[in-house]
Amino acid sequence: MDVYDVIHRRRDVRAEFTGVPVPEDVLGRVLAAAHAAPSVGLSQPWDFVLVRDAGIRRDFYDHVQVERAVFAASLAGVAAERFARIKVDGVLESSLSIVVTYDPERGGPAVLGRHAIADAGLYSVCLAIQNLWLAATAEGLGVGWVSFYREAFLRELLGVPEGLRPVAWLCVGPVGHLEDVPDLERHGWRSRRALEEVVHHDRW
């Protein structure tokens, strides 16, 4: 696939994981792509925690189900019915999970380019995540970003040092297929906006 194919083929995977292990050379290439992301002041403020332990994954899965229920309780009517059909994680089905963290002190005390935009380091971590996701897609892997968790819980679960933020729990692994239409669109949660609706010229 060329880069445009990869970008448009990428999906947030939940139910399609096969559980087949990721070859070490493939995992190495995916992590190297993530580590090659641009970062403010070349701070590279990310770390990658590879989670294969079944007990840790089960504990996280249980926490995710609690948070899913919390969100579900805030919905009513059609929205509640739609959400009931949506799977929010592939924690137990995926081959492994990769937790990406942010260290705001990395590259300090003076991070070139961050003095006026405090969140530039966090944006850098998101670029690393996107690189990882695209590389995984090019390798035939699926990635699912799980966001139904509390940072404090995940920090304690993985022993993440105080001051660092766990930004993403990513489920990663081979998939049986990638859906042609993203899950949230397939389930009627939301429709994708047309490009012309979000492009402005010179001023808003």
Backbone hydrogen bonds, N-H to C=O, Kabsch-Sander energy under -0.5 kcal/mol:
donor,donor_aa,acceptor,acceptor_aa,energy
6,V,2,D,-2.3
7,I,3,V,-2.3
8,H,4,Y,-2.2
9,R,5,D,-1.8
10,R,6,V,-1.7
13,V,11,R,-1.0
13,V,143,V,-2.8
18,T,174,P,-2.3
19,G,174,P,-0.6
27,L,23,P,-2.6
28,G,24,E,-2.4
29,R,25,D,-1.9
30,V,26,V,-2.3
31,L,27,L,-2.6
32,A,28,G,-2.3
33,A,29,R,-2.0
34,A,30,V,-1.9
35,H,31,L,-2.5
36,A,32,A,-0.9
37,A,34,A,-1.5
42,L,39,S,-2.1
43,S,40,V,-1.7
47,D,101,T,-0.9
49,V,99,V,-2.9
50,L,48,F,-0.7
51,V,49,V,-0.7
51,V,97,S,-3.5
52,R,50,L,-0.7
57,R,53,D,-2.1
58,R,54,A,-2.3
59,D,55,G,-2.3
60,F,56,I,-2.3
61,Y,57,R,-2.7
62,D,58,R,-2.6
63,H,59,D,-1.8
64,V,60,F,-2.5
65,Q,61,Y,-2.1
66,V,62,D,-1.6
67,E,63,H,-2.2
68,R,64,V,-2.6
69,A,65,Q,-2.0
70,V,66,V,-1.8
71,F,67,E,-2.2
72,A,68,R,-2.7
73,A,69,A,-2.0
74,S,70,V,-0.5
74,S,71,F,-1.4
75,L,72,A,-1.6
79,A,76,A,-0.9
80,A,76,A,-0.8
81,E,77,G,-1.9
82,R,78,V,-2.7
83,F,79,A,-2.6
84,A,80,A,-1.9
85,R,81,E,-0.6
85,R,82,R,-1.2
86,I,83,F,-1.7
87,K,85,R,-0.5
94,S,90,G,-2.4
95,S,172,V,-0.7
96,L,172,V,-1.9
97,S,51,V,-2.2
98,I,170,L,-2.9
99,V,49,V,-2.6
100,V,98,I,-0.6
100,V,168,A,-2.4
101,T,47,D,-2.2
101,T,99,V,-0.5
102,Y,165,R,-2.6
103,D,45,P,-2.7
106,R,103,D,-1.3
108,G,105,E,-2.0
111,V,109,P,-0.8
112,L,110,A,-0.8
114,R,111,V,-2.3
120,A,117,I,-1.9
121,G,118,A,-0.6
123,Y,119,D,-2.4
124,S,120,A,-1.8
125,V,121,G,-1.6
126,C,122,L,-1.8
127,L,123,Y,-1.7
128,A,124,S,-1.8
129,I,125,V,-2.1
130,Q,126,C,-2.3
131,N,127,L,-2.5
132,L,128,A,-2.4
133,W,129,I,-2.6
134,L,130,Q,-2.6
135,A,131,N,-2.6
136,A,132,L,-2.6
137,T,133,W,-2.1
138,A,134,L,-2.3
139,E,135,A,-1.5
140,G,137,T,-1.5
141,L,136,A,-3.1
142,G,173,G,-3.3
143,V,11,R,-0.7
144,G,171,C,-2.1
146,V,144,G,-0.7
146,V,169,W,-2.8
147,S,145,W,-0.6
149,Y,147,S,-1.4
154,L,150,R,-2.0
155,R,151,E,-2.8
156,E,152,A,-2.0
157,L,153,F,-2.6
158,L,154,L,-2.1
159,G,155,R,-0.8
160,V,155,R,-2.2
164,L,161,P,-1.9
165,R,102,Y,-2.4
167,V,100,V,-2.5
167,V,165,R,-0.8
168,A,100,V,-1.6
169,W,146,V,-0.8
170,L,98,I,-2.5
170,L,168,A,-0.6
171,C,144,G,-3.0
171,C,169,W,-0.5
172,V,96,L,-2.8
173,G,142,G,-1.7
175,V,140,G,-0.8
176,G,16,E,-2.6
185,E,182,P,-0.6
186,R,182,P,-2.5
187,H,183,D,-2.5
188,G,185,E,-1.3
189,W,184,L,-2.3
190,R,184,L,-1.1
197,E,194,A,-1.4
198,V,195,L,-1.9
199,V,195,L,-0.6
201,H,203,R,-0.5
202,D,200,H,-0.5
203,R,201,H,-2.8
